[in-house]
């Protein structure tokens, strides 16, 4: 949906460049492009009709203010209505109850419930500072219980043992009793999924809901599911009092229609979105920011957050102190900087959050090449001895040939790395006055500089 809608609206803005005002004709042109993009993205027809009607109503009554062109004004209306369709703003989970707060995870098999349960445990542990317990009530899929155990350990939460021979309600009540006795703040219950909706699944999860009385019942849906997501969402909404939606696989090559359709069908907010396969690849869903991404406007705040999350401030302070004291910036420090970049999701992960025009200039091929270069540089440095890393001046022809052979590269690649290292070392010398930490502090203060809609 993102690329299709962005391309169509970009073309429309260009064709409307010479027009002085919004008219019924150019509104119809825009609505035709938007309608086609939404239908291609597998958005449900009733949702498309409602969305188009709202945009038309707002557009015909809109005034073009300031330096905006009619095309830009119309794109702004589409962006606001997209955000409204997806819920408008942020809707995090509500934990304002007597602990333990029970959260029930519902959805079809393959939607990513088990992994999402662990990701949510990680989010609650690190961001909300909660003591979290997970349990699997999936007694039909043999590996489900073990899978939850493994991913819960990765998330830094605790796991309650269950058995495939037990009844789901009995498992849930035993886990709840354990959570109360051991003072857990949150209990996450991973339920069984099916390959399709059936009465047994719905009856079982309804009984589980009645027994546990969860504060949140989250419907986990695959963002790549398309039209099928509508029927699934409707069935779960009829069986359970859903409180929120979790979209998984939003980083995939999907048409994205589920984000609009499921929200409209269930009437409950999208609360989280899975952004990667990593255990921390879950973010609180912000409708305005997601709408900006869909329209190719990028997500600069997410970019800043990604950098802040990846930067090891303690390591940066240590390096700043080292440089400030006059100690040389060596190849160990250079390797550390490369590792920091990888922690931020690599160059391609950061480029994805830039506005489309900027990302296009960077070029996917260039980013792939840059990613390969980073890995090659890591390999070269790792082929050096500890002494060579500390004292790069020792690297003469014989040593360079040995390092190149160890890393599987040509000697020219070793020379190229050393030149890049020297450039960074010279830059570090210029930052002896504490400039590095000032730069990090400025980065931390960027949230306050964001416009209200992006904070």
N, C-alpha and C positions, 0 to 999 in steps of 0.2 A: 504493500500500500504506500509506503513512504516514498520510494523512488518514483512510482507512477504518478502519484498525486503531485509531488514536487515538480516533476517535469511538465506536467500539464499546466499547472498554475504558473510556472516560470514562462512558458510560451505565451500564456494569456497576458501576463504583465507586460511582456515585450510588445504584443500586438496592440495593447491599449495605451501604449506610451504617449501617443499623440492626442489622446482624447482628454477633454477638459473636465468631464463630470461623469458620474455614475448614471447610466440610463437603463431602461428595462431591457434593451437589446444586449448591452454588454454584460448585464447580470445573467441573462439567459445563456450567453456564451460560456460564462464561468460555471454556471450550474450544470451545464451539459458535461463539461470536463470533469467536474467534481463527482457527478453521478457515475460516469464511466469508471473513474478511478476507484470509487467505493465498491461498485459491483464487481470489478475485476479483483478486488481484495477480499471477495467473499463476504462482504457485509450483508446482513439479512435485509431483504427488500423493504419490509416495514420500517426498519431503522433508517435506511437510505431516504425513503419518502419523507419521514419526519424531519430528518436532518436538512434536506434540501428545502423543505417548506420554511423552516426556521431561518436558514441563511437568506432565502429570498426576501422574507419579511424584514429582516434586519438591514439587508443591503439596499432595498428600495427606499428605506427611510433614513439612510446614512448620509451624512455630510462629509465631504472631503476637506479635511482641515490641514493647515500648515503646508508643509512641503510634500505631502503625500500625493501620489498619483492615484487615479481611480483604481488601477490594478493593485497597487499596494494596499489601498483601503479595503478592497474586497478580500485580499489574502488575510488581512487582519481579522476580518469578520469570520472567515472560515476557521482561522486558528482559535478564536474565542469559542465558536460553536463546537469545534472538535473537543476542546477542553471540557465544555459543559456536558457533551455527550458521554465523555469518559468519567464524569463525576465532578469535575471542577475543583481543583485544589488537591489537598492531601487528606487521607483518612487512615491514620495509623490504628493499630489494635488497642482496645480499651482493656486495661488490666486493673481498673479501679474497683476491685472486689476483694472479699476475704480470701487470702491464699489457701490452697493453690487455685489459680485461675486455669480452668480447663479449656483447651483449644482443640476442636475436632477438625481433622483434615478429611475432606470428602472429594471424590472425583473418580473418573474411570481409570482402569489400568493403563499404564503407559503415559499418563499425564505428568508424571514426575512427583507424585505425592511424597514418597519416602525420602527422596533427596531434598525436596522442599521442606519437609519436616525438620531435617537436620540443619538446613540453611536458616530456617526461622529460629531454631534453637541457638544457632550461632549469633544471629541478630539480637535476640533477647539477652543473651549472655554478655555480649560485648557492648552493645549500644544502650540497652536498658538496665544493665547490671543486675539481671535476675538469675536466680538459681533454678535451672530448668531440668525437668525429667521427661524423657520420651518413652513411649511404649507402642508396640505394634499389635494391633488387633486383627491383622491380616493372617488368618489361619489357613488360607487356601493356597497361597503362593509359598512354596517351601523356603525359598531364599529370602523372603521379605523380612523376617524377624532378624536374621543374621545381617542382612544389608543395613537395617536401621541401627543395629549395634555398632557396625563399622563406621558409618557416617556420623553417628552421634559422638563417637570418640573423637573423630576429626573436628567436630564442631566445638569440642570442649565442654559438652554437657554430659548428663548422666542418663543411663539407659536402664529400663526396668525389664527384667527377663520375662518372656511369655512363651507359651508352648502351642504348637499347632493342634494339640489334642484338647485344648481348653475352648470354652465358649467366649466369643468376643465381649459380651457384657461382663462375664466373670473376670476377664483380663482387665477390662477398664476399671472395674470397681476395686480390684486388688491394687492396681497401680495408683488409684486415687487415695486409697488408704495408706499406702507407702509414702506418697507425696505429703500427706498430712502429718504423718508421724515423724518424717525427716525434714520438715519445714521447707519444702520446695515452694517457690513462688509461682511456677507455671508447670502444668502437665500438658504435653503435646501428644495427642492420640492419632496415630497413623491407622487409617481404616482400610479395609479390603476394597480393591477395585475390580471391575469386570471389564471384559472386552466390549461389552454393550450393556445398556440399561436392562435390568431384569427385576422382577418383583422381589426375589429373595434378597438381592443386594439392598434394595430400598427398605424392605421390612427390617433387615438386620441393623442398618445404620440408624433407622428411626428408633429402634429399641435402645441402641447404644446412646443416642442423644437423650432419650427420656431418662436413662439411668444416671448419666454423668452430668446433665444440665450444664453444658459448656457455656462460657461467657462469649466465646466466638466460635462460629461454625464457618470455616473457610472452604470455598469451592475452588479446587485446583484445576485449571484448564490449560491445555496446550495451545499456545498462541498460533500454532501452525495447523490447527484443527479445521478452521474454516466454518462452513455451514453446519457441520456436525455438532459444533460447540453449542449451537442454538438449542437443538433438541435436548442435548445433555443438560444444559443449564436449566431449561424449563422443567425437566423431570426432577432434578435435585431441588429446585425451588419449591415444587409442589410437595415433596416429601419432607423437606427440612426447612426450618427458619434460618436461612443463610444470613450471615452478617457481613460477609466480604468475599472478594475474589482474589486469587493469586494467579497471575499469568506466568506460565513457564515458557522457556525457550524463546524469549523475545529477541535474543541475539541471533536467532537463526534466519535463514533465507525465507521468511514467511510473508504471506500477503497481508497479515496483520488485522484482518477483519474481526477476529474474535474480541479484540479490545473494545470495539464499539458495540458489537452485537450482544455479547454476554452481559455487559453493564446495562444495556437497555432492556433486555429480557428479564433479568433477575431483579433489577431495581436496587441492587446493593452496590456499594462502592468497590472499585478495584483497590486493594490495600497494599499489595506487593507485586513486584515483577522480577522474574528470574533473568539476570543479565549475563550469566556465564555458567559454565559447568563447575567452577570453583566453589568451595564451601562458603565463601563470603560473597558469592555472586547473587545476592538478593538485595533489592533496594526498595524502600518505601515508595509507592507509586505516586507520582505528582502529575496530575492530568495536564496542567499547563506546560510543564517541561516536556512531557511526552508528545503533546500536540506540536510543540516547536520542533522536536526531532522529526516527526512525521512530515512536516512541511519543509524540511531541509534547513531549518534555522539553527540547528545544532543545539547543544546543551552545555554552555560554558560553565555553569555552576557545577555540573557533574564532572567536568574536566578538572576544575579546581579541587573538588572533593577527592577525585582519583589521585591527583598529585599529592594532596595532603596525606591521604591514607598510605600512599607508597613511600613517602619520605620518612626515613628513620631520623627523627630530629636529634636523638642522642648521638648517633653516628655522625651526623652533619656538624654538631657542636664540637665533637671530638676532632673532626678533620679541621674545622675552623680554628680551634685552639692550636692544633699542630702547625698549621700554616702561619698563624699569627706569631708563634714562638720562633719562627725562622726555620723550622725543620722542613726538609724538602718533601714535595708532593711526589710519592713514588708510585710504582706500578701496582702495588697492593691497593693504594687509594683509588687508582684509576679503575681497577677491577671492581672495587666497591661501588663506584659510580655507575658502572654498567649494570650491576645487580640491582641497584635502586630503580633504574629504568625498567627492568624486567618486572619488578614488583608492581609498577604502575600499569601493568597490562601491555607493555611494549608500545612501540610507536603507533602500530595500527589501532590498538585499543584507544589511544588518545585521539587519533585522527577521526575516529568514528563520531566523536562528540563535538567536532568542529562544524560550523555551518557548511552546507554542501559546497558552496563556491570555493571556500578555503580548502576543503578536503579534496576537491577535484584538482586544484592546483598542485597539492602535495602529490597526488597520484598514487593509486594502489600499488602499481609496479615498483615505484620508488620506495614505498614503505616496506614492501617485501624484501627489496634489496638491502635496505637499511637494517631490517631485522636479521637478515643473514650475516651482514657485516658485524653486528654486535656479537652474534654467536661465534663467528670466526675469531674476533678479537679476544673473547673469553678463552677460546681454545689455545690461542697463541700464548697468552699470559700464563695459563695453567701448565704449559710445557716448559716454563722457566723454573729455575731453582729459586728457593726463598731468597738467596743472596742476590741473584740477578734482579729479582723484583724490587728489592730494597735499594740496589745500586745499578740502575739502568746503564750507567756509563761503562760498565764492564762488557756490554754487549757489542763485541767486535765480530768480524766476519765468520770466524769458526763457530762461535756460540750461536750466531744467527742461523747458520746452516743446520745445526743440531736442533734448534727450536722449531725451525720450519719443517724439518723432517718429522719431529714429534707431533706437530699439529696438523700435518698433512697439507701444508700450503707451500707456496713459493717464498723465497727469501724476500722478494719485493713486498709481499704482504706483511712481513715482519717489519720492514722499513716503514711501510705506510702506517702501521700501528704506532711505532715509535714517534713518528712525526705528529700524529694526532695527540699522543700522550704529551709531547713537548708543548703543543699549543695549549692544552688544558693546564699544564704546569705553569706556563707563563701567565695564563688568566688567573690562576690561583694566587700568584705572587701579587697581582694587582688588587686582590681582595684581602690583603693582610690586615686591613683596618676593620675587620669584622663585617665586611660587606655580605658574606655568605649568610650569616644569621639574620641580617637586616632583610635580605631577599626573602628568606623563609617566613619571617614575621609579616612582611608585606603580603605574602601569599596567603597567610592565615587571616589577614584582615580584608581579603577581597570579598568575603561574603557581605560585609557591611556596605561595600561599594556597589553591589548588584542592584538593579532596578527592583522595585517591590514585587513584580511578577516573577522574578527569578531567584528570590531569596529562599 
